[in-house]
């Protein structure tokens, strides 16, 4: 194995940022966008649904 690969290290500032985010509570908007992304990835492209349409459908389903 290349010695450069073995010597790779993750920057401490990146590790600190990841640790800080690991316990941060997601906002309702962030959760919605994750749901939109998940549904969009599961829908066939032939269906023709856009992310905006999926977002609107999810909001309607929740009564918003």
N, C-alpha and C positions, 0 to 999 in steps of 0.2 A: 504494500500500500504506500502511496506517496506520502512522504513525511509532512508535506504541507497540510494534508488533510488531518493528520494526527495532531497537528499543532493549532488547528482552528479553535477559536474560543468565541463565545458569545459575549458581546459588549455588555458591561455591567449596567449601563443606563437602560439598555433594552430589557434586561432581566428585571430591573427595578420597575420599569413601566408595566411589564407583563404581570408582575406580582401585585402591583397597585390595582390593575384592572380586573384581576381574577375575582375580587370580592366586591366590586362595584355593582350595585343594583341597576339593572337595565331600565330605561324609561319605557313607557307605553309605546312611544313612537319607535324606539329601537326594536322592541319585540314585534310590533306590526311589520316593520321592514324585514325582519328575519323570517316571519311567516310568509310574506309576499315572495321573498327569494326562494323559500323552500317549495311553495306551491308552484311557482314559475318553473322551477327545475323539474318538477314531476309531470307537468303538463306537456303533452305532445306539441311540437312546434307547428304541426299541421292544424292544430286547433285554432291558431291565430290570436290567442289571448295575449294581451300586453301586460306588463307589470302594473300599469295604471288601472286596467280593467280588473285585474285580480285584487288590487288594493281596494277598489271600490266595492267589489263583491264581498270581501272580508268585512269591510266597514258596515255594509248593509246587513250582513248576517249578524253582526254584533249590535245592530240597532243604532249605529252612529250616523 
